Amino acid sequence: MESYLMLCRSIEDSPTSEVGGYSVFSSLSSRFTEKDVPDLFSHDDSGLRPISVSRLYRMPEEKNDISAFFGTDDKPLRRGDMFGFRVAFLREGLSRPFFDHFGEKPLFLGKGQFFQPLDVLGPGFHPLCRKTSPDELRNSGFNAFRLSFLSPTGFSRNGLQIPVPIPELVFKSLLKKWQSFVSSGEWNGVESSFGSVRMEKFSLQSQPVWLKKQSVFRGCLGYCEYSFHHLDSEVRRAVSALSLFSFFGGVGYKTAQGMGQVFPEALG
């Protein structure tokens, strides 16, 4: 599992710098289709993708200020402005073909919005760029986490949109991705205990996202603290690993289109 920041510079002026996650996803998907390479954005039978992508954000002056990277931006777009988007790979070996075929061609992300790729920040060069292994996550051994939802995060249940990160939905979402892309069948049965994970503290606000014209997905921003020290050892092991996994896989729906970007922090 790896995550990177793709840095780019605006080529033209535009009245707005707002670029949604769907625009980034669509541009990247078209880019690799044109190069006649396997579609890195294809999904498995579950509808999940082995990659998560943020929307395009203006690069803050202080690189360690993660909240600034994911903050709102109402400034006009000016030629030469620096932006970036985050991409994380859940399956071993995916990053190499991505970078081999990404190329230097400008990204077209909307009317009057062209961006020239400049550089890539890899693991260790930014707080949003990391690399880990499944065993490292399995052996993490924490009993409580704060998950900060840096981009709107929501879930689907029985055909309804649920814009609240209740434990059952959060960890079922993560387990589904883990079993799809990391280890099939691992931790079967533990999901029945996810409803017993405690929400200790939270600060959330609703935030809808229009991914395409007249297509709105509801989510939330903020943070929630979860504790699970009272659960049995195997469930604790799973929830600790999945909490850290959220950094790469994202949480909820549309994580390849900018939603569900999460920053986990162990507590205690």
C-alpha positions in Angstrom: 0.0 0.0 0.0 1.4 3.4 -1.1 0.2 7.0 -1.4 1.6 9.9 -3.4 1.0 13.5 -4.1 0.9 14.5 -7.8 1.9 18.2 -8.1 0.9 20.3 -11.1 0.7 23.9 -12.2 -2.2 25.7 -13.7 -1.6 26.7 -17.4 -4.5 29.2 -17.8 -6.6 31.6 -15.8 -10.1 30.7 -14.8 -12.9 32.3 -12.6 -12.8 29.3 -10.2 -10.2 26.9 -9.0 -12.9 24.4 -7.9 -12.1 21.0 -9.4 -14.2 18.0 -8.3 -13.0 14.5 -7.7 -15.0 13.2 -10.6 -13.1 15.5 -13.0 -9.7 14.2 -11.8 -10.9 10.6 -11.9 -12.4 11.0 -15.4 -9.2 12.8 -16.7 -6.9 10.1 -15.4 -9.1 7.2 -16.6 -9.2 8.8 -20.2 -5.4 9.3 -20.0 -4.7 5.6 -19.6 -7.3 4.5 -22.1 -5.7 6.7 -24.7 -2.3 5.1 -24.0 -3.8 1.6 -24.6 -2.7 0.2 -21.3 -4.8 -1.8 -18.8 -7.3 0.4 -17.1 -5.9 1.1 -13.6 -9.3 2.4 -12.6 -11.3 -0.8 -13.4 -13.2 -2.3 -10.5 -13.8 -5.8 -9.2 -17.1 -7.7 -9.0 -17.9 -5.7 -5.8 -17.7 -2.4 -7.6 -14.7 -1.3 -5.6 -11.5 0.1 -7.2 -7.9 -0.7 -5.9 -7.1 3.0 -6.0 -8.3 6.1 -4.1 -8.0 9.6 -5.6 -8.6 13.0 -4.0 -10.0 16.0 -5.9 -7.6 18.7 -6.9 -6.5 21.1 -4.1 -4.4 24.2 -4.0 -1.0 23.4 -2.3 -0.8 25.2 1.1 2.4 27.1 2.1 2.9 24.9 5.1 3.1 21.3 3.8 2.5 19.7 7.2 -0.9 21.5 7.5 -3.1 18.7 6.2 -6.4 20.5 7.0 -5.2 23.4 4.7 -4.6 21.0 1.9 -8.2 19.7 2.1 -9.6 23.2 2.8 -12.1 25.1 0.8 -10.8 27.4 -2.0 -12.8 30.3 -3.3 -9.9 32.0 -5.0 -9.8 32.4 -8.8 -7.4 30.2 -10.8 -4.3 32.0 -12.0 -1.7 30.8 -14.4 1.2 29.4 -12.4 -0.8 28.5 -9.3 0.4 25.2 -7.6 -2.1 22.4 -7.0 -1.9 18.7 -6.1 -4.0 15.6 -5.9 -3.4 12.5 -3.8 -3.5 9.0 -5.2 -3.2 5.8 -3.1 -2.7 2.2 -4.4 -4.2 -0.7 -2.4 -2.8 -3.5 -4.5 0.9 -4.3 -4.8 2.4 -3.4 -8.1 -0.1 -0.8 -9.2 2.0 2.3 -8.7 4.7 1.3 -11.2 2.3 1.1 -14.3 0.6 4.3 -13.1 3.8 6.3 -13.1 5.3 4.6 -16.2 2.4 5.7 -18.3 1.3 8.9 -16.6 3.5 11.1 -18.9 3.9 14.8 -19.2 0.7 15.7 -21.1 -1.4 18.4 -19.4 -4.5 17.4 -17.5 -7.7 18.9 -18.7 -10.1 19.1 -15.7 -12.8 21.4 -17.0 -13.5 24.5 -19.0 -10.4 26.7 -18.9 -8.7 24.3 -16.4 -5.5 22.9 -17.7 -2.8 21.7 -15.4 0.8 20.7 -16.2 2.2 17.8 -14.2 5.4 18.8 -12.4 6.5 16.4 -9.7 5.6 13.5 -7.5 6.0 13.4 -3.7 6.4 9.9 -2.5 6.4 8.2 0.9 8.3 10.1 3.5 8.2 13.5 1.7 4.7 14.7 2.9 2.4 13.6 5.7 -0.1 12.4 3.1 2.5 10.1 1.5 3.2 6.8 3.1 4.0 3.2 2.4 3.1 0.2 4.6 2.5 -3.6 4.5 -0.5 -5.6 5.5 1.5 -7.2 8.4 2.5 -3.8 9.7 -1.2 -2.9 10.0 -2.2 -6.3 11.4 0.4 -5.9 14.2 -0.5 -2.3 15.1 -2.3 -3.3 18.3 -4.1 0.0 19.1 -7.4 0.2 21.0 -8.8 3.6 20.0 -8.5 5.9 17.0 -9.5 9.3 15.8 -10.5 9.3 12.1 -10.5 12.7 10.5 -12.8 12.9 7.5 -10.9 15.3 5.3 -13.2 15.1 2.3 -17.0 14.4 2.4 -17.6 10.8 3.6 -20.8 8.9 3.1 -22.2 5.4 2.8 -24.9 3.5 1.0 -27.2 1.1 2.8 -30.3 -0.5 1.3 -30.2 2.0 -1.5 -30.1 5.0 0.8 -27.3 7.5 1.3 -26.1 7.7 4.9 -23.9 10.7 5.6 -22.9 9.8 9.1 -19.8 7.6 10.0 -21.4 5.2 12.4 -19.0 2.4 13.4 -20.8 -0.4 11.7 -20.7 1.4 8.3 -17.2 2.6 8.6 -15.5 -0.7 9.4 -17.7 -2.8 7.1 -16.7 -0.5 4.3 -13.0 -0.9 5.2 -13.3 -4.7 5.7 -14.9 -5.1 2.2 -11.9 -3.2 0.6 -9.4 -5.2 2.7 -10.9 -8.5 1.6 -11.1 -7.4 -2.0 -7.6 -6.1 -2.5 -5.4 -7.2 0.5 -6.5 -10.6 1.8 -9.6 -12.4 0.6 -11.6 -14.0 3.4 -9.5 -12.6 6.3 -11.5 -11.7 9.4 -14.7 -13.3 8.2 -17.3 -13.0 10.9 -15.8 -10.1 12.8 -18.2 -7.6 11.1 -20.9 -8.7 13.5 -18.9 -6.9 16.3 -18.5 -3.6 14.5 -21.7 -2.3 15.9 -20.2 -2.6 19.3 -17.3 -0.2 18.5 -17.9 2.9 20.6 -18.2 6.4 19.2 -16.7 8.5 22.0 -16.4 12.0 20.6 -17.2 13.6 17.3 -17.5 16.9 15.5 -19.2 16.6 12.1 -20.9 18.7 9.5 -22.8 17.7 6.4 -21.3 18.3 3.0 -22.9 17.3 -0.3 -20.8 16.6 -3.3 -21.9 17.0 -6.9 -19.7 14.5 -8.8 -21.5 15.0 -12.1 -24.3 17.3 -13.2 -27.4 16.5 -11.2 -25.7 13.7 -9.3 -25.3 14.5 -5.7 -23.7 12.3 -3.0 -24.1 13.3 0.6 -21.3 13.1 3.1 -19.8 14.6 6.2 -16.6 16.4 7.2 -14.9 16.5 10.7 -13.7 13.8 13.0 -14.9 10.9 15.1 -13.1 9.0 17.9 -13.7 5.3 18.1 -12.7 2.9 21.0 -12.8 -0.9 21.0 -10.6 -1.9 24.0 -13.7 -3.9 25.3 -13.9 -6.2 22.3 -12.1 -9.6 22.0 -8.5 -9.7 20.8 -9.2 -10.7 17.2 -11.8 -8.0 16.7 -9.4 -5.4 18.2 -6.7 -6.6 15.9 -9.0 -6.2 12.9 -10.3 -2.8 13.8 -6.9 -1.4 14.6 -5.6 -2.6 11.2 -8.6 -1.3 9.3 -8.4 2.1 11.0 -4.9 2.5 9.7 -5.9 1.1 6.3 -8.4 3.9 6.0 -5.5 6.2 5.2 -4.9 4.4 1.9 -8.3 2.9 1.0 -10.6 5.8 2.1 -13.9 5.2 3.7 -17.4 4.9 2.2 -18.4 5.4 -1.4 -16.8 7.2 -4.3 -13.2 7.1 -2.9 -11.8 7.0 -6.4 -13.6 10.3 -7.1 -12.4 12.4 -4.2 -14.7 11.4 -1.4 -13.9 9.5 1.8 -10.3 10.8 2.3 -9.3 9.9 5.9 -6.4 10.7 8.2 -6.3 8.1 11.2 -4.5 8.9 14.5 -4.1 6.3 17.2 -5.2 7.4 20.7 -3.7 6.4 24.0 
